[in-house]
Amino acid sequence: MSAADNKALALEYMRLLEKGDYDAAFGKFAPDGKVSVMGRTSSVGDFAKVVREFRGMVVGAMTLTPTGTVAEGDKVAMEVTGGADMIKGVRYDNQYHFLFEFKNGKIAHLKEYMDTAKAQATWDALGKAPPENQWKK
């Protein structure tokens, strides 16, 4: 696939994630795809569980807005702002950087970076431990 095709697939993944169509979003991954969040790596299946758990605590819509995207070869870098109203009156807002690595038209590896202090404060306010603590380092 071309860099432009990979960029379109990355943007489609983000759109599907935002609207909560997780089966379609995670269907964009290769069967052996993996996800790394702040250096902790998991299978796509384990990551999907975390996303679904998080989304279960969202009240209303969640936003994931790409603010910049660069594609070169089999990699796409994307800056995203995101936010959601959560249960217990908690508001979550964060900025992300995603690095998508593609192979044969599928996401082979997704690396996610964020402001961990904002994420931790949200999990604390919700009375939950961040699930990625169980992932490999």
Secondary structure, 3 states (H helix, E strand, C coil): CCHHHHHHHHHHHHHHHHHCCHHHHHCCEEEEEEEEECCEEEEHHHHHHHHHHHHCCEEEEEEEEEEEEEEECCEEEEEEEEEEEEHHHCEEEEEEEEEEEEECCEEEEEEEEECHHHHHHHHHHHCCCCHHHHCEC
